[in-house]
Amino acid sequence: MHWYVYILECKDKSLYTGITTDISKRVLAHNSGKGSKALLGRLPVKLLYNETLENRSQALVREAEIKNWERDRKIDLIRGR
């Protein structure tokens, strides 16, 4: 089973980074209000980026790395720079 790191854009244009094994299902959960409490009031969200990792451990490490970045660096990642 693969794991994914993803970046969402919220209604307020903020970015949210998370991990999952099923991106479509996770985005649906977020948009139905059953995902992360951090997103309540910032819905709907739109998937902007995802990358595949081999296991949960790698996904958690990569998620933490991306979460520590400034917004401009995240935008560069999304744009493929």
LOMI-897643 format. One record per atom (N, C-alpha, C, O): x, y, z; atom name; residue in three letters. Coordinates in nm, 3 decimals. Layout:
<rs>
R       X       Y       Z name resn
R       X       Y       Z   CA  ALA
...
</rs>
This chain:
<rs>
R       X       Y       Z name resn
R   0.084  -0.117   0.000    N  MET
R   0.000   0.000   0.000   CA  MET
R   0.089   0.124   0.000    C  MET
R   0.187   0.133   0.075    O  MET
R   0.053   0.219  -0.085    N  HIS
R   0.126   0.345  -0.091   CA  HIS
R   0.061   0.448   0.001    C  HIS
R  -0.058   0.439   0.031    O  HIS
R   0.140   0.544   0.044    N  TRP
R   0.093   0.658   0.121   CA  TRP
R   0.115   0.783   0.038    C  TRP
R   0.205   0.787  -0.047    O  TRP
R   0.034   0.883   0.062    N  TYR
R   0.043   1.007  -0.013   CA  TYR
R   0.052   1.126   0.082    C  TYR
R  -0.015   1.130   0.185    O  TYR
R   0.135   1.221   0.045    N  VAL
R   0.137   1.353   0.108   CA  VAL
R   0.061   1.444   0.013    C  VAL
R   0.083   1.439  -0.108    O  VAL
R  -0.026   1.526   0.066    N  TYR
R  -0.106   1.612  -0.020   CA  TYR
R  -0.111   1.754   0.036    C  TYR
R  -0.094   1.776   0.156    O  TYR
R  -0.134   1.848  -0.053    N  ILE
R  -0.155   1.988  -0.014   CA  ILE
R  -0.289   2.033  -0.071    C  ILE
R  -0.318   2.016  -0.189    O  ILE
R  -0.369   2.089   0.018    N  LEU
R  -0.500   2.141  -0.019   CA  LEU
R  -0.499   2.293  -0.010    C  LEU
R  -0.427   2.352   0.070    O  LEU
R  -0.580   2.355  -0.094    N  GLU
R  -0.605   2.497  -0.081   CA  GLU
R  -0.744   2.514  -0.021    C  GLU
R  -0.841   2.456  -0.070    O  GLU
R  -0.753   2.591   0.085    N  CYS
R  -0.880   2.615   0.154   CA  CYS
R  -0.952   2.734   0.094    C  CYS
R  -0.896   2.809   0.015    O  CYS
R  -1.078   2.749   0.132    N  LYS
R  -1.162   2.859   0.084   CA  LYS
R  -1.095   2.994   0.108    C  LYS
R  -1.110   3.086   0.028    O  LYS
R  -1.021   3.007   0.220    N  ASP
R  -0.956   3.134   0.253   CA  ASP
R  -0.816   3.147   0.191    C  ASP
R  -0.740   3.237   0.225    O  ASP
R  -0.784   3.055   0.099    N  LYS
R  -0.657   3.052   0.025   CA  LYS
R  -0.539   3.005   0.109    C  LYS
R  -0.425   3.011   0.064    O  LYS
R  -0.564   2.959   0.231    N  SER
R  -0.456   2.900   0.311   CA  SER
R  -0.428   2.760   0.257    C  SER
R  -0.510   2.702   0.185    O  SER
R  -0.313   2.706   0.292    N  LEU
R  -0.272   2.573   0.248   CA  LEU
R  -0.273   2.477   0.365    C  LEU
R  -0.235   2.513   0.477    O  LEU
R  -0.315   2.354   0.339    N  TYR
R  -0.321   2.249   0.441   CA  TYR
R  -0.246   2.128   0.387    C  TYR
R  -0.268   2.087   0.273    O  TYR
R  -0.157   2.072   0.467    N  THR
R  -0.079   1.955   0.426   CA  THR
R  -0.118   1.837   0.513    C  THR
R  -0.131   1.850   0.635    O  THR
R  -0.136   1.719   0.451    N  GLY
R  -0.172   1.599   0.524   CA  GLY
R  -0.123   1.474   0.454    C  GLY
R  -0.058   1.481   0.350    O  GLY
R  -0.153   1.358   0.513    N  ILE
R  -0.118   1.229   0.455   CA  ILE
R  -0.240   1.139   0.451    C  ILE
R  -0.335   1.157   0.528    O  ILE
R  -0.238   1.042   0.360    N  THR
R  -0.349   0.949   0.347   CA  THR
R  -0.307   0.830   0.260    C  THR
R  -0.202   0.833   0.196    O  THR
R  -0.389   0.728   0.258    N  THR
R  -0.370   0.617   0.165   CA  THR
R  -0.468   0.626   0.048    C  THR
R  -0.455   0.553  -0.050    O  THR
R  -0.565   0.717   0.058    N  ASP
R  -0.667   0.733  -0.046   CA  ASP
R  -0.701   0.882  -0.058    C  ASP
R  -0.781   0.934   0.020    O  ASP
R  -0.641   0.949  -0.155    N  ILE
R  -0.656   1.093  -0.168   CA  ILE
R  -0.800   1.133  -0.195    C  ILE
R  -0.851   1.224  -0.129    O  ILE
R  -0.866   1.068  -0.289    N  SER
R  -1.005   1.104  -0.322   CA  SER
R  -1.096   1.095  -0.201    C  SER
R  -1.174   1.186  -0.173    O  SER
R  -1.085   0.985  -0.130    N  LYS
R  -1.167   0.964  -0.011   CA  LYS
R  -1.137   1.068   0.096    C  LYS
R  -1.228   1.115   0.164    O  LYS
R  -1.010   1.104   0.111    N  ARG
R  -0.970   1.201   0.214   CA  ARG
R  -1.022   1.341   0.180    C  ARG
R  -1.071   1.411   0.269    O  ARG
R  -1.012   1.381   0.055    N  VAL
R  -1.062   1.513   0.015   CA  VAL
R  -1.214   1.519   0.036    C  VAL
R  -1.266   1.620   0.083    O  VAL
R  -1.283   1.412   0.000    N  LEU
R  -1.428   1.407   0.024   CA  LEU
R  -1.460   1.419   0.173    C  LEU
R  -1.553   1.489   0.212    O  LEU
R  -1.382   1.350   0.256    N  ALA
R  -1.402   1.357   0.401   CA  ALA
R  -1.380   1.499   0.452    C  ALA
R  -1.459   1.551   0.531    O  ALA
R  -1.272   1.563   0.405    N  HIS
R  -1.248   1.702   0.445   CA  HIS
R  -1.365   1.790   0.406    C  HIS
R  -1.415   1.867   0.488    O  HIS
R  -1.410   1.780   0.282    N  ASN
R  -1.516   1.868   0.233   CA  ASN
R  -1.652   1.841   0.296    C  ASN
R  -1.740   1.926   0.292    O  ASN
R  -1.668   1.723   0.355    N  SER
R  -1.793   1.693   0.425   CA  SER
R  -1.785   1.732   0.573    C  SER
R  -1.881   1.713   0.648    O  SER
R  -1.669   1.786   0.614    N  GLY
R  -1.652   1.828   0.753   CA  GLY
R  -1.607   1.717   0.844    C  GLY
R  -1.602   1.736   0.966    O  GLY
R  -1.573   1.600   0.788    N  LYS
R  -1.533   1.485   0.869   CA  LYS
R  -1.383   1.459   0.864    C  LYS
R  -1.336   1.356   0.912    O  LYS
R  -1.309   1.550   0.805    N  GLY
R  -1.163   1.533   0.793   CA  GLY
R  -1.095   1.588   0.916    C  GLY
R  -1.100   1.528   1.023    O  GLY
R  -1.031   1.702   0.902    N  SER
R  -0.956   1.764   1.009   CA  SER
R  -1.035   1.879   1.070    C  SER
R  -1.097   1.958   0.999    O  SER
R  -1.032   1.887   1.203    N  LYS
R  -1.098   1.999   1.270   CA  LYS
R  -1.032   2.131   1.234    C  LYS
R  -1.096   2.236   1.241    O  LYS
R  -0.905   2.127   1.195    N  ALA
R  -0.833   2.248   1.157   CA  ALA
R  -0.894   2.314   1.033    C  ALA
R  -0.873   2.433   1.010    O  ALA
R  -0.969   2.238   0.955    N  LEU
R  -1.028   2.291   0.832   CA  LEU
R  -1.170   2.343   0.849    C  LEU
R  -1.224   2.404   0.757    O  LEU
R  -1.231   2.319   0.962    N  LEU
R  -1.368   2.366   0.983   CA  LEU
R  -1.372   2.517   0.969    C  LEU
R  -1.289   2.588   1.027    O  LEU
R  -1.465   2.566   0.892    N  GLY
R  -1.475   2.709   0.866   CA  GLY
R  -1.391   2.754   0.748    C  GLY
R  -1.398   2.870   0.707    O  GLY
R  -1.312   2.663   0.692    N  ARG
R  -1.227   2.697   0.577   CA  ARG
R  -1.261   2.610   0.456    C  ARG
R  -1.183   2.601   0.362    O  ARG
R  -1.377   2.547   0.461    N  LEU
R  -1.420   2.459   0.353   CA  LEU
R  -1.496   2.537   0.248    C  LEU
R  -1.556   2.640   0.281    O  LEU
R  -1.498   2.494   0.125    N  PRO
R  -1.441   2.369   0.074   CA  PRO
R  -1.291   2.382   0.047    C  PRO
R  -1.234   2.491   0.043    O  PRO
R  -1.229   2.265   0.028    N  VAL
R  -1.087   2.259  -0.007   CA  VAL
R  -1.073   2.202  -0.147    C  VAL
R  -1.162   2.136  -0.200    O  VAL
R  -0.956   2.231  -0.206    N  LYS
R  -0.926   2.183  -0.341   CA  LYS
R  -0.785   2.122  -0.338    C  LYS
R  -0.692   2.183  -0.285    O  LYS
R  -0.771   2.004  -0.394    N  LEU
R  -0.642   1.938  -0.400   CA  LEU
R  -0.552   2.009  -0.501    C  LEU
R  -0.589   2.027  -0.617    O  LEU
R  -0.433   2.052  -0.454    N  LEU
R  -0.337   2.119  -0.542   CA  LEU
R  -0.216   2.033  -0.574    C  LEU
R  -0.154   2.050  -0.679    O  LEU
R  -0.181   1.941  -0.483    N  TYR
R  -0.055   1.867  -0.499   CA  TYR
R  -0.062   1.736  -0.423    C  TYR
R  -0.127   1.727  -0.318    O  TYR
R   0.005   1.635  -0.476    N  ASN
R   0.025   1.511  -0.400   CA  ASN
R   0.150   1.441  -0.450    C  ASN
R   0.191   1.456  -0.565    O  ASN
R   0.210   1.364  -0.362    N  GLU
R   0.324   1.281  -0.399   CA  GLU
R   0.311   1.147  -0.328    C  GLU
R   0.254   1.137  -0.219    O  GLU
R   0.365   1.045  -0.391    N  THR
R   0.353   0.907  -0.343   CA  THR
R   0.477   0.869  -0.263    C  THR
R   0.590   0.899  -0.303    O  THR
R   0.454   0.802  -0.149    N  LEU
R   0.564   0.750  -0.068   CA  LEU
R   0.537   0.603  -0.040    C  LEU
R   0.424   0.555  -0.053    O  LEU
R   0.640   0.533  -0.002    N  GLU
R   0.629   0.387   0.012   CA  GLU
R   0.562   0.340   0.140    C  GLU
R   0.505   0.231   0.143    O  GLU
R   0.569   0.421   0.245    N  ASN
R   0.510   0.377   0.371   CA  ASN
R   0.470   0.497   0.458    C  ASN
R   0.503   0.612   0.427    O  ASN
R   0.399   0.469   0.564    N  ARG
R   0.347   0.574   0.652   CA  ARG
R   0.459   0.654   0.715    C  ARG
R   0.449   0.776   0.728    O  ARG
R   0.565   0.588   0.754    N  SER
R   0.678   0.656   0.817   CA  SER
R   0.737   0.762   0.725    C  SER
R   0.761   0.875   0.767    O  SER
R   0.760   0.726   0.599    N  GLN
R   0.814   0.823   0.503   CA  GLN
R   0.716   0.937   0.481    C  GLN
R   0.756   1.053   0.468    O  GLN
R   0.588   0.905   0.476    N  ALA
R   0.486   1.008   0.455   CA  ALA
R   0.482   1.106   0.572    C  ALA
R   0.470   1.227   0.551    O  ALA
R   0.493   1.056   0.694    N  LEU
R   0.493   1.143   0.811   CA  LEU
R   0.614   1.237   0.812    C  LEU
R   0.602   1.354   0.846    O  LEU
R   0.729   1.183   0.776    N  VAL
R   0.851   1.265   0.771   CA  VAL
R   0.836   1.374   0.665    C  VAL
R   0.868   1.490   0.691    O  VAL
R   0.789   1.337   0.547    N  ARG
R   0.773   1.434   0.439   CA  ARG
R   0.667   1.539   0.474    C  ARG
R   0.684   1.657   0.446    O  ARG
R   0.557   1.496   0.536    N  GLU
R   0.452   1.589   0.579   CA  GLU
R   0.509   1.692   0.675    C  GLU
R   0.485   1.812   0.660    O  GLU
R   0.585   1.647   0.773    N  ALA
R   0.644   1.738   0.871   CA  ALA
R   0.740   1.836   0.804    C  ALA
R   0.745   1.954   0.838    O  ALA
R   0.816   1.785   0.707    N  GLU
R   0.910   1.871   0.633   CA  GLU
R   0.833   1.983   0.562    C  GLU
R   0.868   2.100   0.575    O  GLU
R   0.730   1.946   0.487    N  ILE
R   0.654   2.044   0.410   CA  ILE
R   0.581   2.142   0.502    C  ILE
R   0.574   2.261   0.472    O  ILE
R   0.526   2.093   0.612    N  LYS
R   0.454   2.179   0.705   CA  LYS
R   0.543   2.288   0.763    C  LYS
R   0.495   2.395   0.801    O  LYS
R   0.673   2.262   0.770    N  ASN
R   0.766   2.361   0.825   CA  ASN
R   0.811   2.464   0.723    C  ASN
R   0.880   2.560   0.759    O  ASN
R   0.774   2.448   0.599    N  TRP
R   0.813   2.541   0.493   CA  TRP
R   0.727   2.667   0.497    C  TRP
R   0.614   2.666   0.546    O  TRP
R   0.783   2.774   0.444    N  GLU
R   0.708   2.897   0.421   CA  GLU
R   0.612   2.874   0.304    C  GLU
R   0.633   2.785   0.222    O  GLU
R   0.508   2.954   0.297    N  ARG
R   0.408   2.941   0.192   CA  ARG
R   0.469   2.946   0.052    C  ARG
R   0.432   2.867  -0.035    O  ARG
R   0.563   3.039   0.029    N  ASP
R   0.624   3.052  -0.104   CA  ASP
R   0.693   2.924  -0.148    C  ASP
R   0.688   2.887  -0.266    O  ASP
R   0.758   2.857  -0.056    N  ARG
R   0.824   2.730  -0.091   CA  ARG
R   0.722   2.623  -0.125    C  ARG
R   0.744   2.542  -0.215    O  ARG
R   0.610   2.620  -0.054    N  LYS
R   0.503   2.525  -0.085   CA  LYS
R   0.446   2.552  -0.223    C  LYS
R   0.420   2.459  -0.300    O  LYS
R   0.427   2.679  -0.256    N  ILE
R   0.375   2.717  -0.388   CA  ILE
R   0.474   2.672  -0.497    C  ILE
R   0.432   2.623  -0.602    O  ILE
R   0.603   2.688  -0.472    N  ASP
R   0.703   2.642  -0.569   CA  ASP
R   0.692   2.490  -0.589    C  ASP
R   0.701   2.443  -0.702    O  ASP
R   0.674   2.415  -0.482    N  LEU
R   0.657   2.270  -0.492   CA  LEU
R   0.534   2.238  -0.576    C  LEU
R   0.539   2.153  -0.665    O  LEU
R   0.423   2.305  -0.549    N  ILE
R   0.299   2.282  -0.622   CA  ILE
R   0.318   2.310  -0.769    C  ILE
R   0.266   2.237  -0.854    O  ILE
R   0.391   2.415  -0.799    N  ARG
R   0.413   2.455  -0.939   CA  ARG
R   0.523   2.375  -1.008    C  ARG
R   0.547   2.392  -1.128    O  ARG
R   0.590   2.288  -0.933    N  GLY
R   0.693   2.202  -0.991   CA  GLY
R   0.829   2.267  -1.009    C  GLY
R   0.908   2.226  -1.093    O  GLY
R   0.855   2.368  -0.929    N  ARG
R   0.983   2.438  -0.937   CA  ARG
R   1.086   2.379  -0.846    C  ARG
R   1.199   2.427  -0.841    O  ARG
</rs>
